[in-house]
Amino acid sequence: MIRRLGPSDESAVQVFLAQRLQSSFILVANLAADGFVYEGVPYQGIYVGAFDGDALAGVAAHYWNDNLIFQAPRYAAELAAGALRASRRPCAGLIGPWAQIEAARDALGLSERPTRYNSKEILYGVELARLRTPDGLVSGSVQCRRARPEDLPVLTEFAAADMIETFGDTEGPELRTKARDSLERDMGEGILFVLEADGSVVAKSSFHGIANGAVQIGGVYTPPDRRGRGYARSVVAGSLLMARDAGESKAFLFTSEENIAAQHAYIALGFAPIGNYGIILFR
């Protein structure tokens, strides 16, 4: 049985996702932020579940940005169709464990639909007690801090450049407005971080969620002319040291199988591969 989930299902959903936390983290964090309410604002989604009798066997959510996100060891195809029926909105992308989103894509008849991003990702995790601190942070040659309003102009440039480089977005005022809105939201929640070197902002990162004693890293960006200096690993490490001081114990992230430089940076911090993940975004 596939049906829409609601507050009465909260306990079962929390247990199901917590047992698969590393590959369910977006679902877990978004539920922690807004529960099952859906009013079309960021982090909110329409959730559906697959049941074998009374036992929950899979979850999918169709979020405000039209992306479908999965934790569906079984029934990914049925959940994809059920989520779109419940939301009555189009599918802009598929995110989740790779085999699950491949099954969903086939079932929805989207295998030939052009994509703007199609990446099999490596999922990494680290216990924050074992985090390795880069030399630059130890020596003080670079400093990580939470972003402030005066950082917004340069961070907007960073974020727009990242979306153009990674997703092929089109340069222009609309892109910059979208980037700034997202940055302001993250800044307001205290989850946007910058790295300074010689008085200039040289890199950024953010948390894509905080829940269950863990954080998920995202939005890591260093401008091309600043790369190769360890800035990305330093901004990630600096943010995680703050999370550890606040009582969080684990961190997760994912990066493309093709992004060797990022893989080396994260492994240097103590991250280790723990699974696979995937992102498919349609044109």
C-alpha positions as CSV (number, residue, x, y, z in Angstrom):
1,M,0.0,0.0,0.0
2,I,1.2,3.5,-1.0
3,R,-0.3,6.4,0.9
4,R,0.4,9.9,2.0
5,L,2.1,10.2,5.4
6,G,0.9,12.5,8.2
7,P,1.5,13.3,11.9
8,S,0.2,10.0,13.0
9,D,3.0,8.3,11.1
10,E,5.7,10.4,12.6
11,S,7.1,7.9,15.0
12,A,7.3,5.1,12.4
13,V,8.9,7.4,9.9
14,Q,11.5,8.7,12.4
15,V,12.5,5.1,13.3
16,F,12.7,4.0,9.7
17,L,14.9,6.9,8.6
18,A,17.1,6.9,11.7
19,Q,18.0,3.3,10.9
20,R,19.4,4.6,7.6
21,L,20.5,8.0,8.7
22,Q,23.5,8.5,6.5
23,S,21.5,8.1,3.3
24,S,18.3,9.6,4.7
25,F,19.7,12.8,6.1
26,I,17.9,15.3,3.9
27,L,14.5,13.7,4.7
28,V,15.4,13.6,8.4
29,A,16.5,17.2,8.6
30,N,13.6,18.6,6.5
31,L,11.1,16.7,8.7
32,A,12.8,18.1,11.8
33,A,12.4,21.6,10.4
34,D,8.7,21.5,9.4
35,G,7.2,18.1,10.0
36,F,4.5,17.0,7.5
37,V,3.2,20.6,6.9
38,Y,3.1,21.6,3.2
39,E,2.6,25.2,2.3
40,G,5.1,25.4,-0.6
41,V,7.9,27.0,1.4
42,P,11.6,25.8,1.6
43,Y,12.2,22.5,3.3
44,Q,8.5,21.5,3.1
45,G,7.3,18.5,1.1
46,I,4.5,16.0,0.6
47,Y,5.6,12.6,2.0
48,V,4.3,9.2,1.0
49,G,5.1,5.8,2.4
50,A,5.1,2.2,1.2
51,F,3.7,-0.4,3.6
52,D,4.0,-4.1,3.9
53,G,1.1,-4.7,6.1
54,D,1.7,-2.3,9.0
55,A,5.4,-2.1,8.5
56,L,6.9,0.9,6.7
57,A,9.1,-0.2,3.8
58,G,10.0,3.0,2.0
59,V,9.5,6.8,2.0
60,A,9.6,9.4,-0.7
61,A,9.0,13.2,-0.5
62,H,8.1,15.7,-3.2
63,Y,9.6,18.9,-2.0
64,W,8.8,22.6,-2.5
65,N,11.4,22.8,-5.3
66,D,9.8,19.8,-7.2
67,N,12.6,17.4,-6.4
68,L,11.7,13.9,-5.3
69,I,13.9,12.5,-2.5
70,F,13.9,8.8,-1.6
71,Q,14.7,6.3,1.2
72,A,13.2,3.3,-0.5
73,P,15.1,0.0,-0.2
74,R,11.9,-1.4,-1.8
75,Y,9.1,0.1,-3.9
76,A,11.0,3.2,-5.2
77,A,9.1,3.0,-8.4
78,E,5.7,2.9,-6.7
79,L,6.7,5.6,-4.3
80,A,7.8,7.9,-7.1
81,A,4.4,7.6,-8.8
82,G,2.5,7.9,-5.6
83,A,4.3,11.1,-4.5
84,L,3.6,12.8,-7.9
85,R,-0.1,11.7,-7.6
86,A,-0.3,13.2,-4.1
87,S,1.4,16.5,-5.0
88,R,0.0,17.0,-8.5
89,R,3.2,18.8,-9.5
90,P,6.0,18.0,-12.0
91,C,9.2,16.3,-11.1
92,A,12.3,18.5,-11.4
93,G,14.8,16.0,-10.0
94,L,15.5,12.7,-8.3
95,I,17.8,12.5,-5.2
96,G,18.7,9.5,-3.0
97,P,20.6,6.2,-3.1
98,W,21.6,5.6,-6.7
99,A,19.8,2.4,-7.3
100,Q,16.6,3.9,-6.0
101,I,16.6,7.0,-8.2
102,E,17.5,4.9,-11.2
103,A,14.5,2.7,-10.6
104,A,12.3,5.7,-10.1
105,R,13.5,7.4,-13.3
106,D,12.7,4.3,-15.3
107,A,9.3,3.9,-13.7
108,L,8.3,7.5,-14.4
109,G,9.4,7.3,-18.0
110,L,12.1,9.9,-17.6
111,S,15.1,7.9,-18.8
112,E,15.4,9.9,-22.0
113,R,14.6,13.3,-20.5
114,P,17.6,15.7,-20.8
115,T,19.3,16.5,-17.6
116,R,21.3,19.5,-16.4
117,Y,23.0,17.4,-13.7
118,N,23.3,13.6,-13.5
119,S,25.8,12.4,-11.0
120,K,26.5,9.2,-9.1
121,E,27.9,10.4,-5.8
122,I,30.1,8.9,-3.0
123,L,28.5,9.2,0.4
124,Y,31.0,10.0,3.1
125,G,30.8,10.2,6.9
126,V,33.0,11.1,9.9
127,E,32.8,11.0,13.7
128,L,33.5,14.5,14.7
129,A,35.7,13.3,17.6
130,R,38.0,12.0,14.8
131,L,38.0,15.1,12.6
132,R,41.4,16.2,11.5
133,T,42.1,20.0,11.7
134,P,44.0,21.5,8.7
135,D,47.2,23.2,9.4
136,G,45.9,26.6,8.3
137,L,43.3,26.6,11.0
138,V,45.7,25.4,13.6
139,S,48.3,28.1,12.8
140,G,45.7,30.8,12.3
141,S,46.7,31.7,8.8
142,V,43.0,31.2,7.8
143,Q,39.9,31.7,9.9
144,C,36.5,30.1,9.6
145,R,33.4,32.0,10.9
146,R,29.7,32.2,10.4
147,A,28.7,34.5,7.5
148,R,27.6,38.0,8.2
149,P,25.3,40.4,6.2
150,E,28.3,42.3,4.8
151,D,29.5,39.0,3.2
152,L,26.5,38.7,1.0
153,P,27.8,40.5,-2.1
154,V,30.9,38.2,-2.4
155,L,28.9,35.1,-1.4
156,T,26.3,35.8,-4.0
157,E,29.0,35.9,-6.6
158,F,30.4,32.6,-5.3
159,A,27.0,30.9,-5.2
160,A,26.0,32.1,-8.7
161,A,29.4,31.0,-10.1
162,D,28.9,27.6,-8.4
163,M,25.5,27.1,-10.0
164,I,26.8,28.0,-13.4
165,E,29.8,25.7,-13.1
166,T,28.0,22.8,-11.5
167,F,24.5,22.9,-13.0
168,G,24.9,24.9,-16.1
169,D,22.6,27.7,-14.9
170,T,22.4,30.9,-17.0
171,E,24.1,34.0,-15.7
172,G,21.7,36.9,-15.0
173,P,19.7,38.8,-12.4
174,E,17.3,35.9,-11.8
175,L,20.2,33.6,-10.9
176,R,21.7,36.1,-8.5
177,T,18.3,36.7,-6.8
178,K,17.9,32.9,-6.3
179,A,21.4,32.6,-4.9
180,R,21.0,35.5,-2.6
181,D,17.7,34.3,-1.3
182,S,19.2,30.9,-0.4
183,L,22.2,32.5,1.3
184,E,20.1,34.8,3.4
185,R,18.0,31.9,4.5
186,D,21.1,29.9,5.5
187,M,22.6,32.9,7.2
188,G,19.4,33.5,9.2
189,E,19.6,29.9,10.4
190,G,23.3,30.2,11.3
191,I,24.4,27.5,9.0
192,L,26.4,29.5,6.4
193,F,30.2,29.7,6.9
194,V,33.1,31.6,5.3
195,L,36.8,31.2,5.3
196,E,39.0,34.3,5.5
197,A,42.6,34.5,4.4
198,D,44.5,37.8,4.6
199,G,41.3,39.6,5.3
200,S,39.4,38.3,2.3
201,V,36.6,35.7,2.0
202,V,38.1,32.9,0.0
203,A,35.6,30.0,0.4
204,K,32.2,29.1,1.7
205,S,30.2,26.1,2.9
206,S,27.0,25.4,4.7
207,F,25.0,22.8,6.5
208,H,22.2,21.3,4.6
209,G,20.6,20.1,7.8
210,I,21.1,19.4,11.5
211,A,19.3,16.5,13.1
212,N,19.9,13.4,15.3
213,G,23.2,14.7,16.5
214,A,24.6,15.1,13.0
215,V,25.1,17.7,10.2
216,Q,25.3,17.4,6.5
217,I,27.8,19.5,4.6
218,G,26.8,21.2,1.3
219,G,27.4,24.3,-0.7
220,V,31.2,24.1,-0.6
221,Y,32.8,26.5,-3.1
222,T,36.2,28.1,-3.7
223,P,36.7,30.4,-6.7
224,P,38.9,28.9,-9.4
225,D,41.8,31.3,-8.8
226,R,41.9,30.3,-5.1
227,R,41.8,26.5,-5.5
228,G,44.6,24.2,-4.6
229,R,45.4,25.9,-1.3
230,G,43.3,23.8,1.0
231,Y,40.6,26.4,1.5
232,A,37.7,24.1,0.9
233,R,38.8,21.6,3.5
234,S,39.5,24.4,5.9
235,V,36.1,25.9,5.7
236,V,34.5,22.5,6.0
237,A,36.6,21.6,9.0
238,G,36.0,25.0,10.7
239,S,32.3,24.6,10.4
240,L,32.4,21.1,11.8
241,L,34.5,22.2,14.7
242,M,31.7,24.7,15.6
243,A,29.2,21.9,15.2
244,R,31.2,19.6,17.5
245,D,31.5,22.4,20.1
246,A,27.7,22.7,19.9
247,G,27.3,19.0,20.7
248,E,26.9,17.4,17.3
249,S,28.8,14.1,16.9
250,K,28.7,13.1,13.2
251,A,28.9,14.6,9.7
252,F,27.9,13.4,6.3
253,L,28.4,14.7,2.8
254,F,28.4,13.4,-0.8
255,T,30.5,14.3,-3.8
256,S,30.7,13.2,-7.4
257,E,32.6,10.0,-8.3
258,E,34.4,12.2,-10.8
259,N,35.4,15.0,-8.3
260,I,38.8,13.5,-7.3
261,A,40.1,16.8,-5.7
262,A,37.0,17.0,-3.4
263,Q,37.4,13.3,-2.5
264,H,41.0,13.9,-1.5
265,A,40.1,16.9,0.6
266,Y,37.4,15.1,2.5
267,I,39.5,12.0,3.2
268,A,42.2,14.3,4.5
269,L,39.8,15.5,7.1
270,G,39.0,12.0,8.2
271,F,35.8,11.3,6.1
272,A,35.4,7.8,4.8
273,P,33.2,6.3,2.1
274,I,30.0,4.8,3.6
275,G,27.8,4.3,0.6
276,N,26.6,5.8,-2.7
277,Y,24.1,8.5,-3.5
278,G,22.8,10.2,-6.6
279,I,21.4,13.4,-8.0
280,I,19.6,13.7,-11.3
281,L,18.2,17.2,-12.1
282,F,16.2,17.6,-15.3
283,R,16.3,20.4,-17.8
